Amino acid sequence: MKFMVENAKRFALLAFAVIVATSVLVAHAHAGKNSSAKNPVPSAKSSALIDGSVGGTLVSGKWKLEIPAGAFNGSATISMLEAVTTDGSPTVDLSISDPALNSFRRPVWLSHTDSRNKDKSIYWWDPVNLVWCEVPGELVSLLDALNIELKVPLFHFSIYSVRGGKGGW
């Protein structure tokens, strides 16, 4: 089982590295052509050991992850790899150290706060169909005159991005 978990971790890291490498190559290929790649370029990472029975909060830049008590059994390291796609969309790759725990009994809340969130939503990356899918159940709050908070319930970790328009593009 440990071998399978380690391989799953390696595969996830490799997949994200391929997305990042592709974004850099595509960005260079499209430079000056008024086109932009949609893949994330890493900018910051934060992680913490969270006891699932207690819960906790993790913040990385404008992203915030709220894990309620009872979301999962045991303890695991939760990581947030913050990035911005070459088209300017803020993106975060959420992961948990034990893939067997990546299905929550209670929703984990992901939020993004920014003045540019008007008419935008949070999407998740579907690696099977290679498309961005809007996360259902979004709450939108005006925190002050400048900042709009987008907040969605999550039942698993994946890659998430703030996007606007049809299909998030």
Secondary structure by P-SEA (a helix, b strand, c coil): caaaaaaaaaaaaaaaaaaaaaaaaaaaaaccccccccbbbbcbbbbbbcccccccccccccbbbbbccccccbbbbbbbbbbbcccbbbbbbbbbcccccccccbbbbbbbbccccccbbbbbbcccccbbbbbcbbbbbcccccbbbbbbbbccccbbbbbbccccc
